[in-house]
């Protein structure tokens, strides 16, 4: 079996091979379910050992359920008809999430098959070996440092214990955030004891569309990177899609910004590195574009990790939520707003716009005028060109209500259509000069070039002087975050960031 096969391909191959034995669900349903005893030629110690071996396989619960669901019967060593016995789960037996008896009890599989010839065991062990080899190869390709490798392996080890996700298994702890996409809550998964972030998305859709969304979300199981939020699984219950993710105790950067007011350049250097590496991983390993880079989709934790979340793996989910946007901000690139073809260059624009927002403390469209910039930074600053005062917005507007909870703009908020028109037709935002380094200013400028053909790509940005400098700097991101959010810091600081 090829190590490069996907889970679906592997499952299909050994499922088809079992079909060749002539067994199917219908045939077994008609026949009696027998219990093997020593007097009948069965071998109960072998059955116990088989169950124990299968229980040791570190397959996801959904994978294990699918594996068992595809196997109609187990074949005894004497070549006679195989049979499956279903009993209430006992300690040490293989629990099969997703397979329920008529009484609703969890059940396990037993057989009198010989271990060396049992197709289920052979296929399961081969699948498990292939998965481990495939995962090990992928981890090696990521060029992780020792700490990143240990953390990723620890997450995958925890994930292997989760099993199938069900609504009744979660205990709500608190709400983490809410937006157009749904509500995110902090929950505990009772069977495993793990703390997770659970995103609930209410969608009134047909069952076929719902099932397609769940299938498409399964690709997230393959996204294992230090720069991508870990995924435990997704399921549907009571009109809502649940997406269960790794809990990041620092929250999102838009939440951090509310406490920090502005985020220092050297902190944003580490953020830029993580976002670029996350985007590169999605593109190179999975041919995925993020499609929604913004501060609320960049998550951080007290260990100093920075990870992307909410990227567009499900086309059906994106389409189903297309009409749910209500707000006064947009991080979409001009080419996306114009409806033309777009690529990962659009994610670069979104990152650049996010960096300006995090640097000055508020959404940068319309751009702050000289008076607001002076209020933000405590002194007069330029508009991005040394020695020049910052010009006012190309569209001066009268005083009014604040545009942002972070900044001090007293002009009225733009209507969404006015904002989108501004992004398409007006000059892009800039970082003010005299506050940030020329390297950082140039980096952001290259991200916000309106023509995507002229905008910097991932490779160019990864080689930029700002990124090279940030990679070389020892910055205590975890310490800065914990002080800002008043979190307990589990790691040892390296150097203060501010």
C-alpha positions as a printed Julia matrix, in Angstrom:
498×3 Matrix{Float64}:
   0.0     0.0     0.0
   1.44    3.36   -1.0
   2.32    5.72    1.81
   1.19    8.6    -0.38
  -2.45    7.49   -0.5
  -5.03    9.58    1.29
  -7.16    8.14    4.09
 -10.08    7.74    1.67
  -7.94    5.92   -0.89
  -6.49    3.59    1.74
  -9.92    2.84    3.17
 -11.28    2.17   -0.29
  -8.48   -0.23   -1.19
  -8.76   -2.5     1.79
 -12.55   -2.23    1.81
 -12.59   -3.47   -1.8
 -10.19   -6.28   -0.95
 -12.52   -7.47    1.79
 -15.46   -7.44   -0.61
 -13.66  -10.1    -2.64
 -14.3   -12.58    0.17
 -18.0   -12.45   -0.73
 -19.25  -11.04    2.56
 -21.52   -8.01    2.79
 -23.69   -6.3     5.4
 -26.87   -7.8     3.97
 -25.57  -11.36    4.1
 -24.41  -10.99    7.68
 -27.67   -9.36    8.72
 -29.54  -12.49    7.56
 -27.23  -14.9     9.32
 -27.0   -15.55   13.07
 -24.47  -13.7    15.16
 -22.57  -16.39   17.0
 -20.32  -16.29   20.01
 -17.09  -18.23   19.74
 -16.19  -20.5    22.62
 -13.21  -22.85   23.05
 -15.49  -25.84   22.56
 -16.57  -24.45   19.18
 -13.01  -24.14   17.98
 -12.71  -20.43   18.77
  -9.84  -18.9    20.7
 -10.99  -16.32   23.26
  -7.43  -15.28   24.28
  -6.8   -14.48   20.63
 -10.03  -12.48   20.52
  -8.97  -10.48   23.56
  -5.53   -9.92   22.07
  -7.06   -8.79   18.77
  -9.25   -6.28   20.58
  -6.3    -4.99   22.57
  -4.14   -4.64   19.47
  -6.84   -2.78   17.59
  -7.47   -0.54   20.59
  -3.81    0.47   20.53
  -4.04    1.84   17.0
  -3.72    5.62   17.18
  -6.44    6.26   14.62
  -8.84    9.16   14.96
 -12.2     8.11   16.32
 -13.9     8.95   13.03
 -11.29    6.91   11.16
 -11.74    3.95   13.49
 -15.51    4.13   13.09
 -15.14    4.26    9.31
 -12.67    1.38    9.4
 -15.06   -0.81   11.38
 -18.06    0.34    9.37
 -16.49   -0.87    6.13
 -15.69   -4.34    7.43
 -18.62   -6.74    7.12
 -17.0    -9.67    8.9
 -13.81  -11.2    10.23
 -12.49  -14.42    8.78
 -11.45  -17.41   10.94
  -8.2   -19.22   10.28
  -9.9   -22.38    9.05
 -11.31  -20.55    6.01
 -14.94  -20.99    7.04
 -17.49  -18.2     7.14
 -16.52  -15.35    9.39
 -18.8   -13.69   11.87
 -18.96  -10.61   14.07
 -20.16  -10.62   17.64
 -21.34   -7.31   19.12
 -21.27   -6.94   22.89
 -21.48   -4.02   25.37
 -18.08   -2.4    25.76
 -15.85   -3.81   28.48
 -12.63   -2.53   29.94
  -9.77   -3.19   27.53
 -12.07   -3.88   24.58
 -12.12   -1.91   21.36
 -14.69    0.86   21.56
 -16.13    1.83   18.24
 -17.48    5.42   18.24
 -20.22    5.79   15.72
 -21.39    2.13   15.83
 -24.42    1.88   18.08
 -26.58   -1.1    18.96
 -30.34   -1.08   19.13
 -30.13   -0.25   22.82
 -27.81    2.67   22.05
 -24.86    1.15   23.87
 -21.27    1.44   22.69
 -20.21   -1.87   21.23
 -17.07   -3.8    20.43
 -16.0    -6.31   17.85
 -14.82   -9.81   18.62
 -13.77  -12.64   16.31
 -12.28  -16.09   16.41
  -9.95  -15.19   13.53
  -6.28  -16.0    13.58
  -4.2   -12.86   14.12
  -1.9   -13.57   11.18
  -4.71  -13.95    8.63
  -7.37  -11.54    9.86
  -7.99   -9.06    7.0
  -9.21   -6.38    9.41
  -6.08   -6.54   11.53
  -3.73   -6.73    8.55
  -5.41   -3.79    6.85
  -5.66   -1.78   10.05
  -2.02   -2.32   10.92
  -0.97   -1.52    7.37
  -3.1     1.63    7.43
  -1.67    2.63   10.8
   1.91    2.03    9.63
   1.3     4.0     6.43
  -0.23    6.87    8.39
   2.72    7.0    10.78
   5.27    6.9     7.95
   3.34    9.54    6.04
   3.02   11.78    9.1
   6.69   11.36   10.03
   7.72   12.26    6.49
   5.51   15.35    6.5
   6.87   16.51    9.87
  10.44   16.12    8.6
   9.62   18.18    5.51
   8.45   21.08    7.69
  11.98   21.68    9.02
  10.76   22.21   12.58
  13.0    23.06   15.48
  13.03   20.63   18.4
  10.5    22.59   20.47
   8.04   22.91   17.57
   8.35   19.21   16.8
   7.67   18.23   20.42
   4.65   20.52   20.66
   3.18   19.24   17.4
   3.74   15.62   18.38
   2.16   16.3    21.79
  -0.92   17.76   20.11
  -1.25   14.79   17.77
  -0.88   12.39   20.69
  -3.68   14.17   22.55
  -5.81   14.26   19.42
  -5.51   10.48   19.01
  -7.38   10.08   22.31
 -10.35   12.23   21.33
 -12.43    9.79   19.29
 -15.66   10.75   17.58
 -17.0    14.18   18.54
 -20.6    14.46   19.75
 -22.58   17.38   21.09
 -23.29   15.7    24.43
 -19.58   15.28   25.16
 -18.9    19.01   25.54
 -19.16   21.2    28.63
 -19.32   24.93   27.91
 -16.86   27.03   29.92
 -17.08   30.53   28.44
 -17.61   32.5    25.25
 -14.42   33.43   23.42
 -15.86   35.59   20.68
 -18.69   36.13   18.24
 -18.94   37.5    14.73
 -20.57   37.07   11.36
 -19.21   33.55   11.07
 -20.68   32.29   14.33
 -19.93   31.98   18.03
 -16.71   30.55   19.45
 -16.82   29.05   22.93
 -14.24   27.56   25.25
 -15.33   24.01   26.06
 -14.09   20.88   27.76
 -14.34   17.59   25.92
 -15.43   15.33   28.77
 -14.19   11.95   27.46
 -10.63   13.2    26.93
 -10.55   16.09   29.41
  -9.11   18.38   26.71
  -9.91   22.08   26.56
 -10.95   23.11   23.05
 -12.33   26.08   21.14
 -15.65   25.2    19.53
 -16.98   27.32   16.7
 -20.72   27.05   16.13
 -22.02   28.09   12.71
 -25.8    28.16   12.28
 -26.74   27.29    8.7
 -30.15   26.56    7.25
 -29.05   24.25    4.48
 -30.07   20.98    2.89
 -28.67   17.74    4.36
 -26.63   17.04    1.22
 -24.9    20.42    1.46
 -24.36   19.95    5.19
 -22.74   16.57    4.65
 -20.52   17.98    1.92
 -19.32   20.73    4.26
 -18.42   18.17    6.92
 -16.55   16.09    4.33
 -14.66   19.1     3.01
 -13.66   20.13    6.52
 -11.95   16.77    7.05
  -8.92   18.03    5.09
  -8.12   20.04    8.22
  -7.0    16.76    9.81
  -4.07   16.84    7.39
  -3.03   20.42    8.27
  -0.29   19.89   10.85
   1.96   22.93   11.19
   3.25   25.11   14.05
   1.61   28.04   12.25
  -1.86   26.53   11.79
  -4.37   26.11   14.62
  -4.85   22.42   15.44
  -8.08   20.74   14.37
  -9.9    18.07   16.39
 -12.88   17.51   14.12
 -16.21   18.81   12.85
 -19.77   17.56   13.18
 -23.38   18.64   12.72
 -25.98   18.85   15.49
 -29.29   20.7    15.9
 -28.91   23.0    12.93
 -25.3    23.96   13.62
 -21.92   22.99   12.21
 -19.39   22.57   15.03
 -15.69   23.03   14.27
 -13.5    21.98   17.2
 -10.03   23.5    17.37
  -7.01   23.86   19.58
  -7.63   26.45   22.3
  -5.26   29.43   22.12
  -5.35   31.19   25.5
  -4.19   34.56   24.15
  -7.11   34.8    21.78
  -6.96   36.68   18.49
  -4.84   39.71   17.64
  -7.88   41.98   17.43
  -8.59   41.1    21.07
  -4.94   41.65   21.99
  -5.05   45.05   20.25
  -7.86   46.2    22.52
  -5.56   45.74   25.5
  -2.29   46.8    23.89
  -3.7    49.84   21.96
  -0.79   49.41   19.51
   1.5    46.43   18.89
   5.29   47.06   18.75
   7.18   46.56   15.5
   9.39   43.77   16.78
   6.32   41.85   17.96
   4.77   42.36   14.52
   7.98   40.99   13.01
   7.28   37.65   14.68
   3.63   37.86   13.63
   4.68   38.48   10.01
   7.01   35.46   10.03
   4.27   33.17   11.37
   1.63   34.41    8.93
   3.95   34.05    5.93
   5.02   30.55    6.97
   1.41   29.56    7.59
   0.32   30.84    4.18
   3.28   29.1     2.52
   2.43   25.81    4.26
  -1.21   25.95    3.13
  -0.22   26.76   -0.43
   2.71   24.37   -0.87
   1.44   21.34    1.06
  -2.31   21.56    0.49
  -2.86   23.98   -2.42
  -5.12   26.05   -0.17
  -5.56   29.81   -0.08
  -6.53   31.32    3.26
  -9.03   33.85    1.82
  -9.71   35.58    5.14
  -6.47   36.88    6.69
  -7.26   39.49    9.34
  -6.39   40.17   13.0
  -9.31   38.1    14.31
  -8.01   35.05   12.39
  -4.48   35.24   13.81
  -4.42   33.49   17.18
  -1.75   33.56   19.88
  -1.02   31.79   23.15
   1.01   32.18   26.32
   3.72   29.86   24.96
   4.49   32.43   22.27
   2.89   30.56   19.36
   1.19   32.47   16.52
  -1.23   30.54   14.3
  -3.7    31.07   11.48
  -7.29   29.87   11.72
 -10.52   29.98    9.67
  -8.99   29.4     6.26
 -11.13   28.42    3.3
 -10.94   24.64    2.95
 -14.67   24.21    2.34
 -16.05   25.82   -0.79
 -19.58   24.9     0.27
 -19.13   26.55    3.66
 -17.8    29.71    2.03
 -20.76   29.77   -0.37
 -23.25   29.07    2.43
 -21.9    31.98    4.49
 -21.48   34.36    1.55
 -24.5    36.46    2.5
 -23.75   36.62    6.22
 -21.31   39.56    6.15
 -22.44   42.56    8.16
 -19.83   45.08    9.27
 -17.75   48.18    8.64
 -14.43   46.55    7.72
 -13.04   44.6     4.85
  -9.63   43.05    4.42
 -10.3    41.91    0.85
  -7.9    42.98   -1.86
  -8.99   45.3    -4.68
  -8.95   42.44   -7.19
 -11.29   40.34   -5.06
 -13.7    43.23   -4.62
 -13.69   43.78   -8.37
 -14.58   40.14   -8.96
 -11.49   39.33  -11.01
  -9.3    36.25  -10.66
  -7.29   36.27   -7.47
  -4.56   34.18   -5.9
  -2.47   34.01   -2.74
  -1.47   37.6    -3.58
  -4.86   38.55   -2.18
  -3.87   37.03    1.17
  -0.7    39.17    1.05
  -2.82   42.33    0.74
  -4.94   41.25    3.71
  -1.82   40.64    5.8
  -0.44   44.09    4.9
  -3.69   45.82    5.84
  -3.76   43.89    9.13
  -0.19   44.95    9.94
  -1.06   48.62    9.45
  -4.08   48.24   11.75
  -2.06   46.51   14.46
   0.69   49.14   14.16
  -1.46   52.28   14.48
  -4.2    50.83   16.66
  -7.21   51.08   14.38
  -8.55   49.94   11.02
  -6.58   52.09    8.55
  -9.32   53.04    6.07
  -9.88   55.92    5.79
  -6.3    56.78    6.79
  -5.78   58.87    9.93
  -5.13   62.57    9.42
  -2.23   64.5    10.95
  -4.18   65.42   14.07
  -5.14   61.83   14.82
  -1.63   60.53   14.15
  -0.21   63.07   16.57
  -2.74   61.95   19.18
  -1.84   58.29   18.61
   1.95   58.66   18.74
   2.25   61.73   20.97
   4.15   63.81   18.41
   3.92   64.92   14.76
   4.75   62.14   12.3
   5.11   61.84    8.52
   2.88   60.04    6.05
   5.38   57.41    4.96
   7.91   59.65    3.21
  10.61   61.07    5.42
  10.28   64.8     6.11
   6.7    65.08    4.83
   3.75   65.78    7.1
   0.94   63.26    6.91
  -1.74   64.35    4.48
  -5.39   64.14    5.3
  -7.62   61.49    3.82
  -8.24   61.89    0.07
 -11.89   62.21    1.03
 -12.11   64.67    3.96
 -15.24   64.12    6.02
 -16.85   66.1     8.82
 -16.48   65.19   12.51
 -18.77   62.48   13.8
 -18.83   59.22   15.71
 -15.67   57.08   16.11
 -14.83   54.65   13.32
 -13.02   52.24   15.62
 -12.95   51.23   19.23
  -9.14   51.25   19.15
  -8.34   54.61   17.6
  -9.32   58.24   18.07
 -10.88   58.99   14.68
 -13.84   61.29   15.24
 -15.09   61.13   11.66
 -18.26   59.15   10.87
 -17.84   55.5     9.95
 -17.98   54.7     6.26
 -20.9    52.74    4.91
 -19.72   49.36    3.68
 -20.18   50.22   -0.01
 -18.28   53.48    0.45
 -15.5    51.53    2.15
 -15.27   48.97   -0.64
 -15.23   51.7    -3.25
 -12.42   53.4    -1.32
 -10.3    50.22   -1.3
 -10.69   49.8    -5.05
 -10.24   53.41   -6.16
  -8.14   55.26   -3.57
  -4.44   54.94   -2.66
  -3.63   52.11   -0.22
  -2.78   52.82    3.43
   0.82   53.49    4.51
   2.74   53.26    7.74
   3.7    56.72    9.04
   7.4    57.54    8.9
   9.48   58.56   11.87
   7.82   55.88   14.0
   8.63   52.62   12.22
  11.83   51.4    10.6
  12.31   51.9     6.84
  12.49   48.12    6.43
   9.07   47.65    8.04
   7.58   50.51    6.02
   8.87   49.01    2.78
   7.65   45.53    3.73
   4.11   46.8     4.3
   4.23   48.89    1.14
   5.11   45.81   -0.94
   2.12   43.99    0.57
  -0.3    46.81   -0.29
   0.5    47.46   -3.94
  -2.91   47.53   -5.6
  -1.88   45.71   -8.77
  -1.51   42.03   -7.75
   1.02   41.45  -10.54
   3.32   44.03   -8.92
   2.58   43.05   -5.32
   5.25   41.04   -3.51
   4.75   37.27   -3.39
   5.46   34.88   -0.52
   8.99   34.04   -1.63
   9.93   37.69   -2.06
   8.54   38.63    1.34
  10.26   35.73    3.12
  13.56   37.07    1.79
  12.82   40.7     2.71
  15.23   42.52    5.03
  12.46   43.09    7.6
  11.79   39.34    7.86
  15.49   38.43    7.94
  16.04   40.92   10.75
  12.99   39.63   12.65
  14.17   36.01   12.3
  17.54   36.94   13.78
  16.1    38.87   16.73
  15.35   37.18   20.03
  11.98   38.59   21.01
  10.08   37.53   24.1
   6.7    37.35   22.41
   5.24   35.14   25.14
   6.38   37.51   27.89
   4.99   40.56   26.1
   1.65   38.84   25.49
   1.32   37.59   29.06
   2.06   41.03   30.49
  -0.39   42.65   28.09
  -3.21   40.21   28.81
  -2.19   39.44   32.41
  -1.78   35.74   31.68
   0.39   33.24   33.52
   3.51   32.6    31.44
   4.52   28.92   31.15
   7.72   29.61   29.18
  11.06   31.23   30.02
  11.44   34.71   28.52
  14.36   35.41   26.18
  14.32   39.16   25.75
  11.8    41.88   26.46
   9.92   43.05   23.39
   9.26   46.64   24.43
